[in-house]
Amino acid sequence: MNKWKVKITKLSDDHFEGNHPNGINTGFVKEGIIFDKPKVGEMFHVGFSGFHTSKVTDIIDENTFKTIYSTYKIEYLKEENREFKIDTLKKD
């Protein structure tokens, strides 16, 4: 099983106007292990922390993706993670 240590940062709140009901507002940061890339149509989970996004709606580039409510950036925290980038293919 693949895994990568990452930091995920919420770049923008695209729905709640800065008042997310769970307190996950712009600037929120979560570090953890991921086991798969973000995929359109699925929630994105960070390890076993319990944190997950709403469903991914768009892959913007190799480090940025949008969900139903937000835009996130992924940073890879270990040198051996370099080869891992989000696929830029769009869902048909």
C-alpha positions as CSV (number, residue, x, y, z in Angstrom):
1,M,0.0,0.0,0.0
2,N,1.3,3.4,-0.9
3,K,1.3,6.2,1.6
4,W,2.5,9.8,1.7
5,K,3.0,12.3,4.5
6,V,1.3,15.6,3.6
7,K,0.0,18.9,4.8
8,I,-3.3,20.0,3.4
9,T,-4.3,23.6,3.6
10,K,-7.8,25.1,3.0
11,L,-7.2,27.9,0.4
12,S,-10.7,29.1,0.2
13,D,-14.2,28.7,1.6
14,D,-16.4,28.6,-1.5
15,H,-19.8,28.1,0.3
16,F,-20.0,29.1,4.0
17,E,-18.7,32.7,3.7
18,G,-16.0,32.2,6.4
19,N,-18.3,30.6,8.9
20,H,-17.9,26.8,8.4
21,P,-20.2,24.9,10.8
22,N,-17.2,22.7,11.9
23,G,-14.7,25.5,12.2
24,I,-12.8,24.5,9.1
25,N,-12.3,27.9,7.7
26,T,-9.8,29.4,5.2
27,G,-6.3,28.7,6.4
28,F,-7.1,25.5,8.2
29,V,-4.2,23.1,8.1
30,K,-4.1,19.3,8.7
31,E,-1.0,17.1,8.5
32,G,-1.2,13.4,8.2
33,I,-0.8,10.4,6.0
34,I,-2.7,9.8,2.8
35,F,-3.1,6.5,1.1
36,D,-4.7,7.6,-2.2
37,K,-4.9,10.7,-4.4
38,P,-8.0,12.9,-4.3
39,K,-10.6,11.6,-6.8
40,V,-13.5,13.5,-8.4
41,G,-16.7,12.3,-6.8
42,E,-15.2,11.0,-3.6
43,M,-14.4,12.6,-0.2
44,F,-10.7,13.0,0.4
45,H,-9.4,11.5,3.7
46,V,-6.3,12.4,5.6
47,G,-5.1,9.2,7.4
48,F,-7.0,8.0,10.4
49,S,-7.5,11.4,11.9
50,G,-11.1,11.5,11.1
51,F,-10.6,14.5,8.8
52,H,-12.1,14.4,5.4
53,T,-13.3,16.9,2.8
54,S,-16.6,17.0,1.1
55,K,-16.7,15.3,-2.3
56,V,-14.0,16.4,-4.7
57,T,-15.5,18.2,-7.7
58,D,-12.4,19.2,-9.7
59,I,-8.7,18.7,-9.9
60,I,-7.2,22.1,-10.6
61,D,-3.5,21.1,-10.9
62,E,-1.1,18.6,-9.4
63,N,-1.3,20.1,-5.9
64,T,-4.7,21.8,-5.8
65,F,-8.3,20.5,-5.8
66,K,-11.8,21.7,-5.3
67,T,-14.6,20.2,-3.3
68,I,-18.3,21.0,-3.1
69,Y,-17.5,23.7,-0.5
70,S,-13.8,24.5,-0.6
71,T,-10.4,24.7,-2.4
72,Y,-7.4,22.8,-0.9
73,K,-3.7,22.6,-1.5
74,I,-1.5,19.6,-0.8
75,E,2.1,19.9,0.2
76,Y,4.3,16.8,0.4
77,L,6.4,16.7,3.5
78,K,9.1,14.1,2.7
79,E,11.6,14.0,-0.1
80,E,10.5,10.5,-1.2
81,N,7.0,11.9,-1.8
82,R,8.2,13.9,-4.8
83,E,6.9,11.5,-7.4
84,F,3.3,11.7,-6.1
85,K,1.2,14.3,-7.8
86,I,-2.6,14.5,-8.3
87,D,-3.6,13.3,-11.8
88,T,-4.8,16.2,-13.8
89,L,-7.3,14.1,-15.8
90,K,-10.8,15.4,-15.5
91,K,-13.8,13.2,-14.9
92,D,-15.7,12.5,-18.1
